[in-house]
Amino acid sequence: MITREEWNFVASVTVRPDYVDEIMSVTWGLNNDYLYNKKLGYLHIYIIKKWYGENEYLKMKDSGFVVDHMDNDISNCRIENLCFLTCDENKAKGFTVDKLSKEKTHIALTLYKDFSTSLFQIAIAFNYPAKGKIMELNNEKQLIDLVYLLYDSEYEIVLNDARKILYDYKRDYTFELEKLCCADYHIEGCYGEQPSLEAYDKYIEGNHNSMIVYIVKEPIRENWTLEIKEKSIIFR
C-alpha cells in the first residue's frame, strides 16, 4: 500500500522480494493523476515491466499498446489489474465498460487477469438481481446475484462480453449466459420474481432500521484453470 497524508486514497501494488526494497525506498507523487516517481517512472508501468519484462513492455509499446488499468482505478497497480491494450481499444473501453461500470449501487462488474494462469476473469455482483436467461435451467423465474466467468481468449473478447453484460443489464436488467464467450463459469442465484427497481432503491435508502450491504468489487478466484471445468450454477 502507498499513500501520503494529503491524498484521499491508498494505492495498492503487487510486490515481490526482488524489488520491494526499491519500490519502498522512493517517494511517490502524482503526475497527471498517475502514481509517479522521477527515478522509477509511472508505478503501473514499473510493475508491468517487473512482471512481463522490459523487452516485452517495449515491444508492446512499439506496437501501439498501452498499459490498461482493468478496473479503471489508476491507484490499483496490482498485476492482476494491469493488461496491455491497444490505444483504440483503451479509448473505447473508457467510453463503454468503464463508464457503465462507475455506478456500483445496482451492479458491480470487475475485470481481472490471473498472472499465474494467464486467464482473464469477469466477476459480477448484481446488487439488484438480474433476471437470468439461462436455457439449461428451463425456468423463467431466474434471479442472478453472483457471477464468475473465466476466459481463455484475448482481452478484447473479454471486453466485448463485459459490454454486452453491462448493456443488457442497463436495458432490461437481464443476464444471458449462452451468448457469452467464457470458457467456464460459476453462477449463484435463486428462483423467484424480480422486485421492482423502485422498491429496491427505496429499500437501500434506509429508514427501516436495518443495515444494507452492497458489493462494489468481487475478488479474483485464484488458480482457476481450464482443467477445473466447473460450469457451476447454484440456486438457493
C-alpha positions as CSV (number, residue, x, y, z in Angstrom):
1,M,0.0,0.0,0.0
2,I,1.2,3.5,-0.9
3,T,-0.3,6.7,0.4
4,R,0.5,10.2,1.5
5,E,-1.0,12.5,4.2
6,E,-2.5,14.8,1.6
7,W,-4.1,12.0,-0.5
8,N,-7.7,10.9,0.0
9,F,-6.9,7.4,-1.4
10,V,-4.5,4.5,-0.8
11,A,-2.7,3.0,-3.8
12,S,-2.4,-0.8,-4.0
13,V,0.6,-2.5,-5.6
14,T,1.9,-6.0,-6.1
15,V,5.4,-6.5,-4.6
16,R,8.0,-9.3,-4.7
17,P,11.1,-9.8,-2.7
18,D,13.3,-8.8,-5.7
19,Y,12.0,-5.3,-5.9
20,V,10.2,-4.5,-2.6
21,D,13.2,-2.5,-1.2
22,E,13.5,-0.5,-4.4
23,I,9.8,0.4,-4.6
24,M,9.7,1.4,-0.9
25,S,12.9,3.4,-1.0
26,V,11.5,6.2,-3.0
27,T,8.7,8.8,-2.6
28,W,5.8,8.5,-4.9
29,G,3.8,11.5,-6.1
30,L,1.3,12.2,-8.8
31,N,1.8,13.1,-12.4
32,N,-1.4,13.6,-14.5
33,D,-3.2,11.7,-11.6
34,Y,-1.0,8.6,-12.0
35,L,1.5,7.4,-9.3
36,Y,4.9,8.6,-10.4
37,N,8.5,8.8,-9.2
38,K,11.3,10.6,-11.0
39,K,13.7,7.7,-10.7
40,L,11.3,4.7,-11.3
41,G,8.7,6.4,-13.6
42,Y,5.0,5.6,-13.5
43,L,4.1,3.0,-11.0
44,H,1.8,0.9,-13.2
45,I,4.5,0.8,-15.9
46,Y,7.1,-0.1,-13.4
47,I,5.0,-3.0,-12.1
48,I,4.2,-4.4,-15.6
49,K,7.9,-4.3,-16.5
50,K,8.8,-6.2,-13.4
51,W,6.3,-9.0,-14.2
52,Y,6.4,-9.1,-18.0
53,G,10.0,-7.9,-18.6
54,E,11.4,-4.7,-20.1
55,N,11.7,-6.2,-23.6
56,E,8.0,-7.3,-23.6
57,Y,6.9,-3.9,-22.5
58,L,8.9,-2.1,-25.2
59,K,7.7,-4.5,-27.8
60,M,4.1,-3.9,-26.9
61,K,4.6,-0.1,-26.6
62,D,6.2,0.0,-30.1
63,S,3.2,-2.0,-31.4
64,G,0.7,0.7,-30.2
65,F,-0.3,-0.8,-26.9
66,V,-0.8,0.9,-23.6
67,V,-1.0,-0.4,-20.0
68,D,-4.6,-0.5,-19.1
69,H,-6.0,-0.4,-15.5
70,M,-8.6,-3.1,-16.0
71,D,-11.0,-1.8,-13.2
72,N,-10.4,1.9,-14.3
73,D,-8.9,2.6,-10.9
74,I,-5.5,4.2,-11.6
75,S,-4.4,3.8,-8.0
76,N,-4.8,0.0,-8.3
77,C,-1.4,-1.1,-9.6
78,R,-1.7,-4.8,-8.7
79,I,-0.5,-7.0,-11.5
80,E,-4.0,-8.7,-11.9
81,N,-5.4,-5.2,-12.7
82,L,-2.8,-4.4,-15.4
83,C,-3.0,-5.5,-19.0
84,F,-1.7,-4.5,-22.4
85,L,-4.4,-3.0,-24.7
86,T,-4.3,-1.1,-28.0
87,C,-4.8,2.7,-27.7
88,D,-8.1,2.5,-29.7
89,E,-9.5,-0.3,-27.5
90,N,-8.4,1.6,-24.4
91,K,-10.3,4.7,-25.6
92,A,-13.4,2.6,-26.5
93,K,-13.3,0.9,-23.1
94,G,-13.3,4.3,-21.4
95,F,-16.5,5.3,-23.2
96,T,-18.3,1.9,-22.7
97,V,-17.1,-0.6,-20.0
98,D,-15.5,2.0,-17.7
99,K,-18.4,4.5,-18.0
100,L,-21.1,1.8,-17.4
101,S,-19.2,0.3,-14.5
102,K,-18.9,3.5,-12.5
103,E,-22.3,3.2,-10.7
104,K,-22.0,0.3,-8.2
105,T,-25.4,0.5,-6.5
106,H,-27.1,-1.9,-8.8
107,I,-24.2,-3.9,-10.5
108,A,-20.5,-4.3,-9.6
109,L,-18.6,-5.7,-12.6
110,T,-14.8,-6.1,-12.3
111,L,-12.2,-7.4,-14.8
112,Y,-9.1,-9.4,-13.7
113,K,-6.2,-11.2,-15.3
114,D,-4.6,-14.0,-13.2
115,F,-0.9,-13.7,-13.9
116,S,-0.3,-17.3,-12.7
117,T,-2.7,-18.8,-15.3
118,S,-2.7,-16.0,-18.0
119,L,-6.5,-16.3,-17.9
120,F,-9.0,-13.5,-17.6
121,Q,-11.9,-13.3,-15.3
122,I,-15.1,-11.2,-15.1
123,A,-16.6,-11.0,-11.6
124,I,-20.1,-9.6,-11.2
125,A,-22.2,-8.9,-8.1
126,F,-25.8,-8.0,-9.1
127,N,-26.8,-5.9,-6.1
128,Y,-30.2,-5.6,-7.7
129,P,-30.7,-9.1,-9.0
130,A,-30.6,-9.7,-12.7
131,K,-33.3,-11.7,-14.5
132,G,-31.5,-14.8,-15.8
133,K,-31.8,-16.2,-19.3
134,I,-30.0,-19.5,-18.8
135,M,-31.6,-22.0,-21.1
136,E,-30.4,-25.2,-19.3
137,L,-32.4,-24.2,-16.2
138,N,-35.7,-24.3,-18.1
139,N,-37.3,-21.9,-15.7
140,E,-38.4,-18.3,-16.5
141,K,-38.1,-17.1,-12.9
142,Q,-34.3,-17.0,-12.6
143,L,-32.7,-14.3,-10.4
144,I,-28.9,-14.0,-10.6
145,D,-26.9,-12.2,-7.9
146,L,-23.3,-13.5,-8.3
147,V,-21.3,-14.5,-11.5
148,Y,-17.7,-15.5,-12.1
149,L,-16.6,-16.0,-15.7
150,L,-13.3,-17.5,-16.9
151,Y,-11.8,-16.7,-20.3
152,D,-9.1,-18.3,-22.4
153,S,-9.1,-15.6,-25.0
154,E,-7.8,-12.1,-25.9
155,Y,-8.6,-9.2,-23.6
156,E,-10.6,-7.6,-26.4
157,I,-13.0,-10.6,-26.3
158,V,-13.4,-10.2,-22.6
159,L,-14.2,-6.6,-23.0
160,N,-16.9,-7.4,-25.7
161,D,-18.6,-9.7,-23.2
162,A,-18.3,-7.1,-20.4
163,R,-20.0,-4.5,-22.7
164,K,-22.8,-7.0,-23.6
165,I,-23.4,-7.8,-19.9
166,L,-23.5,-4.1,-18.9
167,Y,-25.7,-3.1,-21.9
168,D,-28.2,-6.0,-21.2
169,Y,-28.4,-5.0,-17.6
170,K,-28.8,-1.3,-18.4
171,R,-31.5,-2.1,-20.9
172,D,-33.7,-4.5,-19.0
173,Y,-31.8,-5.9,-16.0
174,T,-31.1,-9.3,-17.6
175,F,-28.1,-11.7,-17.8
176,E,-27.8,-14.1,-20.7
177,L,-25.1,-16.8,-20.3
178,E,-25.3,-18.6,-23.6
179,K,-24.4,-15.5,-25.7
180,L,-21.1,-15.0,-23.8
181,C,-17.6,-16.4,-24.9
182,C,-16.5,-17.6,-21.5
183,A,-14.7,-21.0,-21.1
184,D,-16.0,-21.7,-17.6
185,Y,-18.5,-20.1,-15.1
186,H,-19.8,-20.1,-11.6
187,I,-23.3,-18.6,-11.1
188,E,-25.4,-18.2,-8.0
189,G,-28.9,-17.1,-7.6
190,C,-32.4,-18.3,-6.8
191,Y,-35.9,-18.7,-8.4
192,G,-38.4,-16.0,-7.9
193,E,-39.9,-12.8,-9.1
194,Q,-37.7,-9.8,-9.8
195,P,-38.6,-7.0,-7.4
196,S,-39.3,-3.6,-8.9
197,L,-36.3,-1.3,-9.1
198,E,-38.2,1.4,-7.4
199,A,-38.8,-0.8,-4.4
200,Y,-35.2,-1.8,-4.3
201,D,-33.9,1.8,-4.4
202,K,-36.3,2.8,-1.7
203,Y,-35.2,-0.1,0.4
204,I,-31.4,0.7,0.2
205,E,-32.1,4.3,1.1
206,G,-32.6,3.0,4.6
207,N,-35.2,4.3,7.0
208,H,-36.2,0.8,8.0
209,N,-33.9,0.1,11.0
210,S,-31.9,-2.5,9.0
211,M,-28.3,-2.5,7.7
212,I,-27.8,-2.7,4.0
213,V,-24.7,-4.0,2.3
214,Y,-24.0,-3.8,-1.4
215,I,-20.9,-5.1,-3.1
216,V,-18.6,-2.8,-5.1
217,K,-16.0,-5.4,-6.1
218,E,-15.7,-9.2,-6.2
219,P,-12.3,-10.7,-5.6
220,I,-10.4,-12.8,-8.2
221,R,-10.8,-16.6,-8.0
222,E,-7.2,-17.7,-7.7
223,N,-5.8,-20.7,-9.5
224,W,-9.0,-21.2,-11.6
225,T,-7.8,-23.2,-14.6
226,L,-9.4,-24.6,-17.7
227,E,-8.9,-28.1,-16.3
228,I,-11.3,-27.5,-13.4
229,K,-14.3,-27.2,-15.8
230,E,-16.6,-26.1,-13.1
231,K,-19.6,-24.9,-15.1
232,S,-21.5,-24.5,-11.8
233,I,-25.0,-23.0,-11.3
234,I,-26.1,-22.8,-7.7
235,F,-29.7,-21.7,-7.0
236,R,-30.8,-21.4,-3.4
